[in-house]
Amino acid sequence: MNYKYRVRLAVSRFLKREMLEREMTAKWLAYKMTKICGVTVSQSAIYTWQRGEVMPGPDKILAMAEIFEASTDEILGAYEDVE
């Protein structure tokens, strides 16, 4: 499996899982990333990350790590089994 594709899927799975567990909408996550972390993010960008279509940039990954209290390794799927 292509490495970039695998990482996009890992980010997608992480976002879906964490947002569902916290009952967080894309609108609320975009707000938190923009207002609290100072990283400008649109709601539609979050949807593209959830679908695994686009890989968020490093600043977005760091903002997610802060918001979800997770490591960047966890977000990027470093601990998942490689298919």
Chimera marker file (.cmm) of the C-alpha trace (Angstrom):
<marker_set name="trace">
<marker id="1" x="0.000" y="0.000" z="0.000" r="1" g="1" b="0" radius="0.5"/>
<marker id="2" x="1.252" y="3.480" z="-0.862" r="1" g="1" b="0" radius="0.5"/>
<marker id="3" x="2.700" y="5.198" z="2.227" r="1" g="1" b="0" radius="0.5"/>
<marker id="4" x="0.985" y="8.557" z="1.633" r="1" g="1" b="0" radius="0.5"/>
<marker id="5" x="-2.344" y="6.817" z="1.117" r="1" g="1" b="0" radius="0.5"/>
<marker id="6" x="-1.887" y="4.806" z="4.321" r="1" g="1" b="0" radius="0.5"/>
<marker id="7" x="-1.170" y="7.958" z="6.336" r="1" g="1" b="0" radius="0.5"/>
<marker id="8" x="-4.205" y="9.762" z="4.868" r="1" g="1" b="0" radius="0.5"/>
<marker id="9" x="-6.377" y="6.803" z="5.870" r="1" g="1" b="0" radius="0.5"/>
<marker id="10" x="-4.895" y="6.781" z="9.373" r="1" g="1" b="0" radius="0.5"/>
<marker id="11" x="-5.690" y="10.488" z="9.808" r="1" g="1" b="0" radius="0.5"/>
<marker id="12" x="-9.181" y="9.853" z="8.454" r="1" g="1" b="0" radius="0.5"/>
<marker id="13" x="-9.811" y="7.003" z="10.900" r="1" g="1" b="0" radius="0.5"/>
<marker id="14" x="-8.404" y="9.005" z="13.808" r="1" g="1" b="0" radius="0.5"/>
<marker id="15" x="-10.594" y="12.031" z="13.078" r="1" g="1" b="0" radius="0.5"/>
<marker id="16" x="-13.748" y="9.981" z="12.611" r="1" g="1" b="0" radius="0.5"/>
<marker id="17" x="-13.157" y="8.036" z="15.825" r="1" g="1" b="0" radius="0.5"/>
<marker id="18" x="-12.219" y="11.002" z="18.010" r="1" g="1" b="0" radius="0.5"/>
<marker id="19" x="-14.957" y="13.284" z="16.712" r="1" g="1" b="0" radius="0.5"/>
<marker id="20" x="-17.575" y="10.569" z="17.184" r="1" g="1" b="0" radius="0.5"/>
<marker id="21" x="-16.411" y="9.762" z="20.730" r="1" g="1" b="0" radius="0.5"/>
<marker id="22" x="-16.487" y="13.445" z="21.673" r="1" g="1" b="0" radius="0.5"/>
<marker id="23" x="-19.669" y="14.195" z="19.712" r="1" g="1" b="0" radius="0.5"/>
<marker id="24" x="-17.723" y="16.938" z="17.939" r="1" g="1" b="0" radius="0.5"/>
<marker id="25" x="-18.890" y="18.425" z="14.651" r="1" g="1" b="0" radius="0.5"/>
<marker id="26" x="-16.597" y="19.543" z="11.847" r="1" g="1" b="0" radius="0.5"/>
<marker id="27" x="-17.807" y="23.079" z="12.495" r="1" g="1" b="0" radius="0.5"/>
<marker id="28" x="-16.743" y="22.909" z="16.150" r="1" g="1" b="0" radius="0.5"/>
<marker id="29" x="-13.350" y="21.372" z="15.316" r="1" g="1" b="0" radius="0.5"/>
<marker id="30" x="-12.729" y="24.082" z="12.712" r="1" g="1" b="0" radius="0.5"/>
<marker id="31" x="-13.621" y="26.697" z="15.324" r="1" g="1" b="0" radius="0.5"/>
<marker id="32" x="-11.294" y="25.164" z="17.932" r="1" g="1" b="0" radius="0.5"/>
<marker id="33" x="-8.411" y="24.859" z="15.486" r="1" g="1" b="0" radius="0.5"/>
<marker id="34" x="-8.870" y="28.436" z="14.290" r="1" g="1" b="0" radius="0.5"/>
<marker id="35" x="-9.628" y="30.237" z="17.561" r="1" g="1" b="0" radius="0.5"/>
<marker id="36" x="-7.722" y="28.211" z="20.125" r="1" g="1" b="0" radius="0.5"/>
<marker id="37" x="-4.735" y="26.953" z="18.140" r="1" g="1" b="0" radius="0.5"/>
<marker id="38" x="-4.474" y="29.880" z="15.711" r="1" g="1" b="0" radius="0.5"/>
<marker id="39" x="-4.584" y="27.609" z="12.663" r="1" g="1" b="0" radius="0.5"/>
<marker id="40" x="-7.085" y="28.705" z="10.026" r="1" g="1" b="0" radius="0.5"/>
<marker id="41" x="-9.216" y="25.729" z="8.997" r="1" g="1" b="0" radius="0.5"/>
<marker id="42" x="-12.532" y="25.515" z="7.169" r="1" g="1" b="0" radius="0.5"/>
<marker id="43" x="-15.283" y="23.042" z="7.877" r="1" g="1" b="0" radius="0.5"/>
<marker id="44" x="-14.949" y="21.694" z="4.333" r="1" g="1" b="0" radius="0.5"/>
<marker id="45" x="-11.223" y="21.025" z="4.886" r="1" g="1" b="0" radius="0.5"/>
<marker id="46" x="-12.084" y="18.835" z="7.851" r="1" g="1" b="0" radius="0.5"/>
<marker id="47" x="-14.562" y="16.894" z="5.711" r="1" g="1" b="0" radius="0.5"/>
<marker id="48" x="-11.831" y="16.233" z="3.111" r="1" g="1" b="0" radius="0.5"/>
<marker id="49" x="-9.525" y="14.957" z="5.873" r="1" g="1" b="0" radius="0.5"/>
<marker id="50" x="-12.295" y="12.708" z="7.226" r="1" g="1" b="0" radius="0.5"/>
<marker id="51" x="-12.794" y="11.223" z="3.760" r="1" g="1" b="0" radius="0.5"/>
<marker id="52" x="-9.053" y="10.677" z="3.352" r="1" g="1" b="0" radius="0.5"/>
<marker id="53" x="-8.931" y="12.841" z="0.236" r="1" g="1" b="0" radius="0.5"/>
<marker id="54" x="-6.355" y="15.352" z="1.474" r="1" g="1" b="0" radius="0.5"/>
<marker id="55" x="-3.539" y="15.169" z="4.000" r="1" g="1" b="0" radius="0.5"/>
<marker id="56" x="-3.605" y="17.987" z="6.566" r="1" g="1" b="0" radius="0.5"/>
<marker id="57" x="-0.424" y="20.024" z="6.859" r="1" g="1" b="0" radius="0.5"/>
<marker id="58" x="1.976" y="19.774" z="9.797" r="1" g="1" b="0" radius="0.5"/>
<marker id="59" x="0.459" y="22.792" z="11.570" r="1" g="1" b="0" radius="0.5"/>
<marker id="60" x="-2.980" y="21.180" z="11.360" r="1" g="1" b="0" radius="0.5"/>
<marker id="61" x="-1.659" y="17.860" z="12.692" r="1" g="1" b="0" radius="0.5"/>
<marker id="62" x="-0.086" y="19.674" z="15.656" r="1" g="1" b="0" radius="0.5"/>
<marker id="63" x="-3.355" y="21.518" z="16.334" r="1" g="1" b="0" radius="0.5"/>
<marker id="64" x="-5.261" y="18.207" z="16.274" r="1" g="1" b="0" radius="0.5"/>
<marker id="65" x="-2.733" y="16.716" z="18.694" r="1" g="1" b="0" radius="0.5"/>
<marker id="66" x="-3.355" y="19.582" z="21.099" r="1" g="1" b="0" radius="0.5"/>
<marker id="67" x="-7.144" y="19.475" z="20.806" r="1" g="1" b="0" radius="0.5"/>
<marker id="68" x="-7.466" y="15.685" z="21.065" r="1" g="1" b="0" radius="0.5"/>
<marker id="69" x="-4.585" y="15.315" z="23.552" r="1" g="1" b="0" radius="0.5"/>
<marker id="70" x="-2.942" y="12.759" z="21.277" r="1" g="1" b="0" radius="0.5"/>
<marker id="71" x="0.527" y="12.299" z="19.864" r="1" g="1" b="0" radius="0.5"/>
<marker id="72" x="1.254" y="13.106" z="16.249" r="1" g="1" b="0" radius="0.5"/>
<marker id="73" x="2.356" y="9.478" z="15.874" r="1" g="1" b="0" radius="0.5"/>
<marker id="74" x="-1.095" y="8.334" z="16.942" r="1" g="1" b="0" radius="0.5"/>
<marker id="75" x="-2.799" y="10.717" z="14.501" r="1" g="1" b="0" radius="0.5"/>
<marker id="76" x="-0.544" y="9.628" z="11.630" r="1" g="1" b="0" radius="0.5"/>
<marker id="77" x="-1.084" y="5.931" z="12.335" r="1" g="1" b="0" radius="0.5"/>
<marker id="78" x="2.443" y="5.073" z="13.454" r="1" g="1" b="0" radius="0.5"/>
<marker id="79" x="1.081" y="2.376" z="15.768" r="1" g="1" b="0" radius="0.5"/>
<marker id="80" x="-1.264" y="0.757" z="13.248" r="1" g="1" b="0" radius="0.5"/>
<marker id="81" x="-0.418" y="-2.499" z="11.516" r="1" g="1" b="0" radius="0.5"/>
<marker id="82" x="0.865" y="-2.021" z="7.987" r="1" g="1" b="0" radius="0.5"/>
<marker id="83" x="-1.183" y="-3.977" z="5.469" r="1" g="1" b="0" radius="0.5"/>
<link id1="1" id2="2" r="1" g="1" b="0" radius="0.2"/>
<link id1="2" id2="3" r="1" g="1" b="0" radius="0.2"/>
<link id1="3" id2="4" r="1" g="1" b="0" radius="0.2"/>
<link id1="4" id2="5" r="1" g="1" b="0" radius="0.2"/>
<link id1="5" id2="6" r="1" g="1" b="0" radius="0.2"/>
<link id1="6" id2="7" r="1" g="1" b="0" radius="0.2"/>
<link id1="7" id2="8" r="1" g="1" b="0" radius="0.2"/>
<link id1="8" id2="9" r="1" g="1" b="0" radius="0.2"/>
<link id1="9" id2="10" r="1" g="1" b="0" radius="0.2"/>
<link id1="10" id2="11" r="1" g="1" b="0" radius="0.2"/>
<link id1="11" id2="12" r="1" g="1" b="0" radius="0.2"/>
<link id1="12" id2="13" r="1" g="1" b="0" radius="0.2"/>
<link id1="13" id2="14" r="1" g="1" b="0" radius="0.2"/>
<link id1="14" id2="15" r="1" g="1" b="0" radius="0.2"/>
<link id1="15" id2="16" r="1" g="1" b="0" radius="0.2"/>
<link id1="16" id2="17" r="1" g="1" b="0" radius="0.2"/>
<link id1="17" id2="18" r="1" g="1" b="0" radius="0.2"/>
<link id1="18" id2="19" r="1" g="1" b="0" radius="0.2"/>
<link id1="19" id2="20" r="1" g="1" b="0" radius="0.2"/>
<link id1="20" id2="21" r="1" g="1" b="0" radius="0.2"/>
<link id1="21" id2="22" r="1" g="1" b="0" radius="0.2"/>
<link id1="22" id2="23" r="1" g="1" b="0" radius="0.2"/>
<link id1="23" id2="24" r="1" g="1" b="0" radius="0.2"/>
<link id1="24" id2="25" r="1" g="1" b="0" radius="0.2"/>
<link id1="25" id2="26" r="1" g="1" b="0" radius="0.2"/>
<link id1="26" id2="27" r="1" g="1" b="0" radius="0.2"/>
<link id1="27" id2="28" r="1" g="1" b="0" radius="0.2"/>
<link id1="28" id2="29" r="1" g="1" b="0" radius="0.2"/>
<link id1="29" id2="30" r="1" g="1" b="0" radius="0.2"/>
<link id1="30" id2="31" r="1" g="1" b="0" radius="0.2"/>
<link id1="31" id2="32" r="1" g="1" b="0" radius="0.2"/>
<link id1="32" id2="33" r="1" g="1" b="0" radius="0.2"/>
<link id1="33" id2="34" r="1" g="1" b="0" radius="0.2"/>
<link id1="34" id2="35" r="1" g="1" b="0" radius="0.2"/>
<link id1="35" id2="36" r="1" g="1" b="0" radius="0.2"/>
<link id1="36" id2="37" r="1" g="1" b="0" radius="0.2"/>
<link id1="37" id2="38" r="1" g="1" b="0" radius="0.2"/>
<link id1="38" id2="39" r="1" g="1" b="0" radius="0.2"/>
<link id1="39" id2="40" r="1" g="1" b="0" radius="0.2"/>
<link id1="40" id2="41" r="1" g="1" b="0" radius="0.2"/>
<link id1="41" id2="42" r="1" g="1" b="0" radius="0.2"/>
<link id1="42" id2="43" r="1" g="1" b="0" radius="0.2"/>
<link id1="43" id2="44" r="1" g="1" b="0" radius="0.2"/>
<link id1="44" id2="45" r="1" g="1" b="0" radius="0.2"/>
<link id1="45" id2="46" r="1" g="1" b="0" radius="0.2"/>
<link id1="46" id2="47" r="1" g="1" b="0" radius="0.2"/>
<link id1="47" id2="48" r="1" g="1" b="0" radius="0.2"/>
<link id1="48" id2="49" r="1" g="1" b="0" radius="0.2"/>
<link id1="49" id2="50" r="1" g="1" b="0" radius="0.2"/>
<link id1="50" id2="51" r="1" g="1" b="0" radius="0.2"/>
<link id1="51" id2="52" r="1" g="1" b="0" radius="0.2"/>
<link id1="52" id2="53" r="1" g="1" b="0" radius="0.2"/>
<link id1="53" id2="54" r="1" g="1" b="0" radius="0.2"/>
<link id1="54" id2="55" r="1" g="1" b="0" radius="0.2"/>
<link id1="55" id2="56" r="1" g="1" b="0" radius="0.2"/>
<link id1="56" id2="57" r="1" g="1" b="0" radius="0.2"/>
<link id1="57" id2="58" r="1" g="1" b="0" radius="0.2"/>
<link id1="58" id2="59" r="1" g="1" b="0" radius="0.2"/>
<link id1="59" id2="60" r="1" g="1" b="0" radius="0.2"/>
<link id1="60" id2="61" r="1" g="1" b="0" radius="0.2"/>
<link id1="61" id2="62" r="1" g="1" b="0" radius="0.2"/>
<link id1="62" id2="63" r="1" g="1" b="0" radius="0.2"/>
<link id1="63" id2="64" r="1" g="1" b="0" radius="0.2"/>
<link id1="64" id2="65" r="1" g="1" b="0" radius="0.2"/>
<link id1="65" id2="66" r="1" g="1" b="0" radius="0.2"/>
<link id1="66" id2="67" r="1" g="1" b="0" radius="0.2"/>
<link id1="67" id2="68" r="1" g="1" b="0" radius="0.2"/>
<link id1="68" id2="69" r="1" g="1" b="0" radius="0.2"/>
<link id1="69" id2="70" r="1" g="1" b="0" radius="0.2"/>
<link id1="70" id2="71" r="1" g="1" b="0" radius="0.2"/>
<link id1="71" id2="72" r="1" g="1" b="0" radius="0.2"/>
<link id1="72" id2="73" r="1" g="1" b="0" radius="0.2"/>
<link id1="73" id2="74" r="1" g="1" b="0" radius="0.2"/>
<link id1="74" id2="75" r="1" g="1" b="0" radius="0.2"/>
<link id1="75" id2="76" r="1" g="1" b="0" radius="0.2"/>
<link id1="76" id2="77" r="1" g="1" b="0" radius="0.2"/>
<link id1="77" id2="78" r="1" g="1" b="0" radius="0.2"/>
<link id1="78" id2="79" r="1" g="1" b="0" radius="0.2"/>
<link id1="79" id2="80" r="1" g="1" b="0" radius="0.2"/>
<link id1="80" id2="81" r="1" g="1" b="0" radius="0.2"/>
<link id1="81" id2="82" r="1" g="1" b="0" radius="0.2"/>
<link id1="82" id2="83" r="1" g="1" b="0" radius="0.2"/>
</marker_set>
